[in-house]
Amino acid sequence: MVTDKIKIGDKIELIETDDSWTNLKKGSKGTIYKIEKDQDLIWVNWESGEKLALIIGVDKFKLIRK
């Protein structure tokens, strides 16, 4: 499961989202601050200042290795 591979504090990069209300684009980066396994949500503080959850299995992202 995806949530077993990520943790709070991990940096991620957005690949794709279906959310038409966000200004986030491919390549946007942020830090995970909350994971809701029961809702399949990963909450991210984006570098743009936006706070938006990604939906596991719908939105696409990758973990940024340090």
N, C-alpha and C positions, 0 to 999 in steps of 0.2 A: 504494500500500500504506500502511496506517495507520502502520507503524513508520517510514516515511520522513517523516512529518509531526510526530513527537514525538521528544523527546530526554531524556536523563537530566537531572534538575533541573526538568523541567516540572511544573506543578501541574495536577492533574486533579480532576474531580468525578464521583462514581459516579452513574450513572443507574439501572442494574439489574445484578444478578448472580444466577446460579442456585445459588451456593454456599450450602447450608443450614447450614454450620458456622460461618459468620461472623456477627458482630454488626453489620457494616456495613449502613447503610441508604441509601436514595436521598438524595443531597445530601452524603454523606460526602466529605471532601476529603483529598488526600494529594499526595506528591511522588514522582515516578518515580525509582528508584535503580538499576534494572537492566532491560535489554531483551534478551530471548532470542528473536531473530527465527526461529531454527530450531525453536523450540518454540511460537511464537506467544504468548509470555508477556510481560507488562509487570508488573514487580515494583514495588510501591508501599509507601512508609512512610506509613501513614494517620495523620491527626491524632489519632485515638483511641489510637494506640500499636500498633495491629495492623500486621503486615506480611503482605500478601496479594497474590498475583499475579492479574492480570486476564487472561482468555483472549481474545485477539483473535478477533472474529467470534462470540463467545458472550456475553461480558459487554459491557455498554454503559456508556460514559463519555464525558465531554467535556473538552477542554482548556480550562483557565481562562486567559483572556488577561489580561495584566498591564496 
